[in-house]
């Protein structure tokens, strides 16, 4: 089973769409620290989905903990340059509906 950590607000319902595709989703809100991500199980996650780009520095923390995790950004905001090299996929909710994204990630 694919495991995902969804970090940030989920206004568009991506978490539920991922669950409908059979993905085990763990949600993390608030400040993303190494401890918070470890508690969420980042070492065993297949996907890290970030919706709050104010927390984009967490991408480096995630990749340090689990270099094989796929980092997906799903946000209306622009991805900062410093995080682009470690992000596998970045999508704008205005362009990509949650059901399509979930299907592709599954």
Buried (B, 14 or more C-beta within 10 A) or exposed (E): EBBBBBBBEBEBBBBEBBBBBEBBBBBBEEEBEEEBBEEBBBEEBBBBBBBBBEBBEBBBBBBEBBEEBBBBBBBEEEBEEEBEEBBEBBBEBEEBBBBEBBEEBB
